[in-house]
Amino acid sequence: MTVVAGYVRMLLKDRAGALNPEQRRLLEEAERSCGRLSMLLAEMSDLSNLEAGTATFNRSAVDLTTLVVDTIAALPDAADREVRVSFARGNGEGAQVTGDPVRLKAAFTAILHALRRELVTSDELLVSQRAGDYEGQPATWIAFGDARHIETLSAGAEAMLVPFDEWRGGCGLGLAVARRVLDAHGGAIWSPADGTKAGAVVVLPTV
């Protein structure tokens, strides 16, 4: 893939002669496709390592609120329409986890990307955070959803949640990787039991 992408870039730089507009358009599309395939290959490798237990985690104390806010701020623009992502202040601010900040940020980015593209009930995705417990340990619950569902999701009642669908179309393997990263941090991810796709709840043990 690296070799193919390299030759495409050389052609785009007119190394083999000047391109006409149609040739350039086709090569630019080929370059974008190479980028998508390279990302998928990287996700496959990461997923394989996570499932084999050989993935590397550089753990440190991570402020979850700061991590979530920074992740939201770094989100690229949506491809087809504008969907705002807003963080609602809650009682879980300042909570810390012992984890890999790079991997956790990538996991939250994948989750937000999927939920934002599937949000059809609103043009705003809300994110809230609260303190609670999980399996007898202090934890932070982070809810993602539209204005209609965010309150229910924020409550974090497990009876109202179902396993998160990590294999939904159009998301590559990013969600599968994200779920396993959360698992490796002792956490979990769920979806609303009513089948609302543009919603999720993440829980992570805190220190």
SELUMKOL-33007 format. One record per residue (C-alpha): residue in three letters; chain; x negated, y negated, z negated. Coordinates in steps of 0.2 Angstrom, whole numbers. Layout:
BEGIN
ATOM    r  c     xx     yy     zz
ATOM  ALA  A      X      Y      Z
...
This chain:
BEGIN
ATOM    r  c     xx     yy     zz
ATOM  MET  A      0      0      0
ATOM  THR  A    -14    -12     -4
ATOM  VAL  A    -22     -8     13
ATOM  VAL  A     -6    -11     22
ATOM  ALA  A     -3    -27     13
ATOM  GLY  A    -21    -33     17
ATOM  TYR  A    -19    -31     35
ATOM  VAL  A     -2    -40     35
ATOM  ARG  A    -10    -55     26
ATOM  MET  A    -24    -55     39
ATOM  LEU  A    -11    -56     53
ATOM  LEU  A     -2    -70     44
ATOM  LYS  A    -18    -79     44
ATOM  ASP  A    -20    -78     63
ATOM  ARG  A    -35    -67     62
ATOM  ALA  A    -29    -57     77
ATOM  GLY  A    -23    -72     86
ATOM  ALA  A     -9    -85     85
ATOM  LEU  A      8    -78     80
ATOM  ASN  A     25    -84     88
ATOM  PRO  A     39    -89     75
ATOM  GLU  A     48    -72     77
ATOM  GLN  A     32    -62     74
ATOM  ARG  A     28    -73     59
ATOM  ARG  A     45    -70     52
ATOM  LEU  A     44    -51     54
ATOM  LEU  A     27    -51     46
ATOM  GLU  A     33    -61     31
ATOM  GLU  A     47    -49     28
ATOM  ALA  A     35    -35     29
ATOM  GLU  A     24    -44     16
ATOM  ARG  A     39    -46      5
ATOM  SER  A     43    -27      7
ATOM  CYS  A     25    -23      2
ATOM  GLY  A     27    -33    -13
ATOM  ARG  A     43    -24    -18
ATOM  LEU  A     35     -7    -15
ATOM  SER  A     20    -11    -25
ATOM  MET  A     30    -17    -40
ATOM  LEU  A     40      0    -39
ATOM  LEU  A     24     10    -38
ATOM  ALA  A     18      0    -54
ATOM  GLU  A     34      3    -63
ATOM  MET  A     33     22    -58
ATOM  SER  A     16     23    -65
ATOM  ASP  A     21     14    -81
ATOM  LEU  A     36     24    -84
ATOM  SER  A     26     40    -82
ATOM  ASN  A     13     34    -95
ATOM  LEU  A     27     29   -107
ATOM  GLU  A     36     46   -105
ATOM  ALA  A     19     55   -107
ATOM  GLY  A     15     45   -123
ATOM  THR  A     -1     38   -115
ATOM  ALA  A      4     20   -112
ATOM  THR  A     -7      7   -121
ATOM  PHE  A      1     -5   -133
ATOM  ASN  A     -8    -20   -140
ATOM  ARG  A      2    -23   -156
ATOM  SER  A      2    -38   -167
ATOM  ALA  A     14    -49   -177
ATOM  VAL  A     27    -56   -165
ATOM  ASP  A     40    -69   -169
ATOM  LEU  A     56    -62   -160
ATOM  THR  A     64    -79   -158
ATOM  THR  A     49    -87   -150
ATOM  LEU  A     47    -72   -139
ATOM  VAL  A     65    -73   -133
ATOM  VAL  A     65    -92   -130
ATOM  ASP  A     49    -91   -120
ATOM  THR  A     56    -76   -110
ATOM  ILE  A     72    -86   -106
ATOM  ALA  A     61   -102   -101
ATOM  ALA  A     50    -92    -89
ATOM  LEU  A     65    -83    -80
ATOM  PRO  A     64    -87    -61
ATOM  ASP  A     79    -94    -52
ATOM  ALA  A     92    -82    -48
ATOM  ALA  A     92    -77    -30
ATOM  ASP  A    110    -80    -24
ATOM  ARG  A    118    -91    -37
ATOM  GLU  A    114   -102    -53
ATOM  VAL  A    117    -93    -69
ATOM  ARG  A    111   -102    -85
ATOM  VAL  A    104    -92    -99
ATOM  SER  A    106   -101   -116
ATOM  PHE  A     99    -95   -133
ATOM  ALA  A    111    -98   -148
ATOM  ARG  A    103   -101   -164
ATOM  GLY  A    107    -88   -178
ATOM  ASN  A    103    -81   -195
ATOM  GLY  A     89    -70   -187
ATOM  GLU  A     77    -83   -183
ATOM  GLY  A     59    -81   -189
ATOM  ALA  A     60    -62   -189
ATOM  GLN  A     44    -53   -185
ATOM  VAL  A     40    -36   -177
ATOM  THR  A     24    -27   -175
ATOM  GLY  A     23    -25   -157
ATOM  ASP  A     16    -28   -140
ATOM  PRO  A     21    -46   -135
ATOM  VAL  A     17    -43   -117
ATOM  ARG  A     27    -27   -115
ATOM  LEU  A     42    -34   -126
ATOM  LYS  A     43    -50   -115
ATOM  ALA  A     43    -39    -99
ATOM  ALA  A     57    -28   -107
ATOM  PHE  A     67    -43   -111
ATOM  THR  A     64    -51    -94
ATOM  ALA  A     70    -35    -85
ATOM  ILE  A     86    -35    -96
ATOM  LEU  A     90    -53    -93
ATOM  HIS  A     87    -51    -74
ATOM  ALA  A     99    -36    -73
ATOM  LEU  A    112    -44    -84
ATOM  ARG  A    111    -61    -75
ATOM  ARG  A    113    -53    -58
ATOM  GLU  A    128    -43    -63
ATOM  LEU  A    137    -57    -73
ATOM  VAL  A    154    -61    -63
ATOM  THR  A    165    -68    -77
ATOM  SER  A    154    -84    -80
ATOM  ASP  A    140    -94    -74
ATOM  GLU  A    131    -93    -91
ATOM  LEU  A    123    -79   -100
ATOM  LEU  A    122    -81   -119
ATOM  VAL  A    109    -74   -130
ATOM  SER  A    111    -73   -149
ATOM  GLN  A    100    -66   -163
ATOM  ARG  A    105    -60   -181
ATOM  ALA  A     97    -51   -195
ATOM  GLY  A    104    -34   -200
ATOM  ASP  A     98    -17   -203
ATOM  TYR  A     95     -1   -192
ATOM  GLU  A     93     16   -198
ATOM  GLY  A     90     10   -216
ATOM  GLN  A     77     -3   -211
ATOM  PRO  A     78    -22   -209
ATOM  ALA  A     81    -26   -191
ATOM  THR  A     85    -40   -179
ATOM  TRP  A    100    -38   -167
ATOM  ILE  A     99    -47   -151
ATOM  ALA  A    115    -49   -141
ATOM  PHE  A    117    -54   -122
ATOM  GLY  A    133    -58   -115
ATOM  ASP  A    146    -70   -108
ATOM  ALA  A    156    -82   -119
ATOM  ARG  A    170    -69   -120
ATOM  HIS  A    159    -54   -126
ATOM  ILE  A    145    -62   -136
ATOM  GLU  A    154    -63   -153
ATOM  THR  A    159    -44   -152
ATOM  LEU  A    141    -40   -146
ATOM  SER  A    133    -50   -159
ATOM  ALA  A    142    -41   -173
ATOM  GLY  A    132    -26   -168
ATOM  ALA  A    145    -13   -173
ATOM  GLU  A    138      4   -166
ATOM  ALA  A    156     11   -164
ATOM  MET  A    159     -3   -150
ATOM  LEU  A    143      1   -141
ATOM  VAL  A    138     15   -128
ATOM  PRO  A    121     20   -121
ATOM  PHE  A    114      8   -110
ATOM  ASP  A    114     12    -91
ATOM  GLU  A     96     10    -86
ATOM  TRP  A     98     17    -69
ATOM  ARG  A    110      4    -62
ATOM  GLY  A    106     -1    -44
ATOM  GLY  A     96    -15    -38
ATOM  CYS  A     84    -16    -53
ATOM  GLY  A     70     -4    -48
ATOM  LEU  A     63      5    -63
ATOM  GLY  A     62    -11    -74
ATOM  LEU  A     76     -6    -85
ATOM  ALA  A     70     12    -88
ATOM  VAL  A     53      5    -93
ATOM  ALA  A     61     -8   -104
ATOM  ARG  A     71      5   -113
ATOM  ARG  A     56     16   -116
ATOM  VAL  A     46      1   -122
ATOM  LEU  A     60     -3   -135
ATOM  ASP  A     60     16   -140
ATOM  ALA  A     41     15   -143
ATOM  HIS  A     44      0   -155
ATOM  GLY  A     57     10   -165
ATOM  GLY  A     71      0   -157
ATOM  ALA  A     86      4   -145
ATOM  ILE  A     97     -4   -132
ATOM  TRP  A    116     -2   -130
ATOM  SER  A    130     -8   -118
ATOM  PRO  A    148    -14   -123
ATOM  ALA  A    160      1   -125
ATOM  ASP  A    172     -8   -114
ATOM  GLY  A    161     -5    -99
ATOM  THR  A    156    -24    -97
ATOM  LYS  A    140    -22    -87
ATOM  ALA  A    134    -40    -90
ATOM  GLY  A    131    -37   -108
ATOM  ALA  A    119    -28   -120
ATOM  VAL  A    113    -27   -137
ATOM  VAL  A     95    -24   -142
ATOM  VAL  A     89    -19   -160
ATOM  LEU  A     71    -20   -166
ATOM  PRO  A     65    -15   -184
ATOM  THR  A     57    -31   -192
ATOM  VAL  A     43    -33   -205
